[in-house]
Amino acid sequence: KNAQGVSAFIVEKDFPGFSRGKKFEKMGWRGSPTGELIFEDCRVPAENLLGIENKGATVLMSGLNTERVLLAAFSLGLARGAYECALNYAKERIQFGKPIATFQMIQAKLADMAMEIELSRLITYRGAYLADQNKHREMNLTASYAKLYTSEVAMRVTTEAVQILGGYGYMKEFPVERMMRDAKLQTIGGGTSEVQRIIIAREILSRS
Ligand SMILES: Cc1cc2nc3c(=O)[nH]c(=O)nc-3n(C[C@H](O)[C@H](O)[C@H](O)COP(=O)(O)OP(=O)(O)OC[C@H]3O[C@@H](n4cnc5c(N)ncnc54)[C@H](O)[C@@H]3O)c2cc1C
């Protein structure tokens, strides 16, 4: 069967043949449990069909662009949280008799972080605006730009935040190591960075 032969259903948790398997141990995102869902000769009544028969892929895809913009907002929040923590730390931490924020190499990191967060904010708001206006065609490109860019910014910014905090960055006493672990999922969930690049390339090639 290709994707068009698949149908979407609502499966309720007490349906025969449905069970939950083990909960996975994850690198990050521990506040959001992830586990196995097991379907073994699961019986689902026809009335639980979601959308049109054999068009399950369409149901699945219909929410993806909006999901990508939401994920961009997650990434933006992670990046901003890590940046603010690093900025405050850099102003307080004294090394060689001065706050580390006076060192140009730390300043360059903070400048790049601030710039990338600002650009992430703009592309996320642009995606949210298009979603709000139901401009689905335009969203194909913008949602992938937003998801790809902000997730990679979240990874870079959280990693640099750990670096700015030095040894403390690696400790659980400060939130930046968790943010770095959480940020990694952002480049995987909702379509990996590689898949976003495929979508963007396909879209720009089809328009040119
Ligand atoms: C905790 C967790 C929660 C998640 N939640 C969601 C969610 O809510 N919504 C959601 O949409 N996704 C979510 N995901 C992501 C989803 O479950 C998959 O992990 C993701 O879509 C990648 O699929 P895969 O793991 O099968 O990797 P694979 O498809 O096996 O990919 C492995 C690697 O190969 C690359 N790759 C695959 N195909 C190509 C290609 N054609 N060209 C180039 N490179 C390629 C991938 O980018 C990746 O780097 C979540 C993942 C995790 C771990």
The ligand as an ORCA input file, in Angstrom:
! r2SCAN-3c Opt
* xyz 0 1
  C      10.481     12.004     21.981
  C      10.060     12.200     20.561
  C       8.859     12.858     20.312
  C       8.486     13.106     18.997
  N       7.321     13.761     18.768
  C       6.956     14.034     17.499
  C       5.748     14.735     17.229
  O       5.002     15.095     18.143
  N       5.438     15.011     15.943
  C       6.246     14.615     14.917
  O       5.923     14.879     13.756
  N       7.399     13.952     15.146
  C       7.759     13.644     16.398
  N       8.913     12.968     16.630
  C       9.751     12.574     15.482
  C       9.318     11.268     14.852
  O       8.847     10.360     15.818
  C      10.504     10.619     14.109
  O      11.558     10.325     15.016
  C      11.045     11.523     13.010
  O      10.025     11.846     12.092
  C      12.203     10.855     12.240
  O      11.832      9.588     11.837
  P      12.720      8.332     12.260
  O      13.000      8.404     13.727
  O      12.047      7.124     11.728
  O      14.101      8.579     11.535
  P      14.537      8.082     10.087
  O      13.472      8.421      9.093
  O      15.007      6.686     10.186
  O      15.772      9.037      9.824
  C      17.084      8.792     10.315
  C      18.007      9.858      9.743
  O      17.986      9.809      8.310
  C      17.594     11.057      7.788
  N      16.772     10.850      6.595
  C      15.648     10.095      6.471
  N      15.163     10.176      5.227
  C      16.000     10.999      4.541
  C      16.052     11.480      3.196
  N      15.117     11.158      2.288
  N      17.069     12.288      2.851
  C      18.014     12.663      3.755
  N      18.032     12.239      5.032
  C      17.038     11.424      5.419
  C      16.790     11.719      8.903
  O      16.738     13.124      8.751
  C      17.576     11.278     10.125
  O      18.704     12.102     10.274
  C       9.315     12.681     17.930
  C      10.506     12.006     18.191
  C      10.879     11.769     19.482
  C      12.197     11.078     19.739
*
